[in-house]
Amino acid sequence: MENLICLEHVSKSYSKYPVLNDLSLTIGKGRIVGVLGPNGCGKTTLFKILAGLIHDYSGNITIEGHRPDIHTKSILSYLPEKTYFENETSIKTTISLFNDFYSDFDKEKALDMLNRFRLTPDMRLKSMSKGMQEKLQLILVMSRSAKVYLLDEPLSGVDPATRDTILDTILTNYNENATVILSTHLIYDVERIFDDVILMGYGHLIAADSADNIRAQSGKSLDEYFREVFKC
Amino acid sequence: MFAENQYDASIPIYQQIVIRIKEQIFMKTWKPGEKIPAVRDLALSMGVNPNTMQKALMELEREGLLYAERTTGRFVTSDSALIESTHKEAAHRMIREFLERMEKLGYQKEDIKKEIERIE
């Protein structure tokens, strides 16, 4: 299995507070990877560094052999945790934006997914529920043909049925040349989707292994394993 | 797809898929010699990751229940004797587990046979 992403001794602090502490790991191609860890453990910071949004860190990161730069941004599709569109924006506008910005954006695919998710182009964000907004953001991100999909908490704050639809979308869009990296708290509901798991705690890497290996070695589900590692 | 399937997350998922597919083969839902669906479609219908499905299918190939033809796809074996013996093996494993648990309740084989007759 080729390594798509390599991290070597990556550290990042915010005002002397170490958020990422000497992180070294590799992520392969064609994998669905779960990044798990308690709040504040550095998941979002890690995602932002990979997405090329944070540049002052120490250590080496390569994505397809490149440091995070213009090239990696073009092959990486990032779904941030917070909605970044203004309330007045219509779905139609968000699709136009993505279509303009990204040469690999598949408008037909996006419109098709909108339809399946029962959203219409004329809807405005302000009149959409959180679940609907999450679906829209996911559609936009997944309609690009990227090599890396970075999804930061795509499932938080949505109802179980929407969660299942989102997971189905991720599975349907699976392609062996791309890798999906997603962070979540909802391990129990979601864990069977993961090939590999990166477990982070307080900036450190606690475990990085295939999900089935962790299950076989610990005799536990990922959810139980997580709880055991982080119990107070 | 994702929701309709339940798995025990404390056991490697691919092992559970292997069992499910074996059931399809034993029950002749997938007939000997028949072509099976593509990995991707199977993964979707069982609500799992395609890599996990691939791992399960390779395990079944190793056991001889499935075989792959490079350009055409994957097929159930035509070896009915192998299917039958694997089927029996699975049944025996379950019976042994059942007998162990019944023993803990104080039931021996003869008592169990009598009780089975009594139940509708």
Boltz contact constraints between the chains, C-beta under 6 A:
constraints:
  - contact:
      token1: [A, 32]
      token2: [B, 49]
      max_distance: 6.0
  - contact:
      token1: [A, 164]
      token2: [B, 2]
      max_distance: 6.0
  - contact:
      token1: [A, 164]
      token2: [B, 3]
      max_distance: 6.0
  - contact:
      token1: [A, 167]
      token2: [B, 2]
      max_distance: 6.0
  - contact:
      token1: [A, 168]
      token2: [B, 1]
      max_distance: 6.0
  - contact:
      token1: [A, 168]
      token2: [B, 2]
      max_distance: 6.0
  - contact:
      token1: [A, 171]
      token2: [B, 44]
      max_distance: 6.0
  - contact:
      token1: [A, 174]
      token2: [B, 50]
      max_distance: 6.0
  - contact:
      token1: [A, 191]
      token2: [B, 9]
      max_distance: 6.0
  - contact:
      token1: [A, 192]
      token2: [B, 7]
      max_distance: 6.0
  - contact:
      token1: [A, 192]
      token2: [B, 13]
      max_distance: 6.0
  - contact:
      token1: [A, 192]
      token2: [B, 48]
      max_distance: 6.0
  - contact:
      token1: [A, 193]
      token2: [B, 49]
      max_distance: 6.0
  - contact:
      token1: [A, 195]
      token2: [B, 49]
      max_distance: 6.0
  - contact:
      token1: [A, 195]
      token2: [B, 51]
      max_distance: 6.0
  - contact:
      token1: [A, 212]
      token2: [B, 12]
      max_distance: 6.0
  - contact:
      token1: [A, 215]
      token2: [B, 12]
      max_distance: 6.0
  - contact:
      token1: [A, 216]
      token2: [B, 12]
      max_distance: 6.0
  - contact:
      token1: [A, 220]
      token2: [B, 10]
      max_distance: 6.0
  - contact:
      token1: [A, 221]
      token2: [B, 9]
      max_distance: 6.0
  - contact:
      token1: [A, 221]
      token2: [B, 10]
      max_distance: 6.0
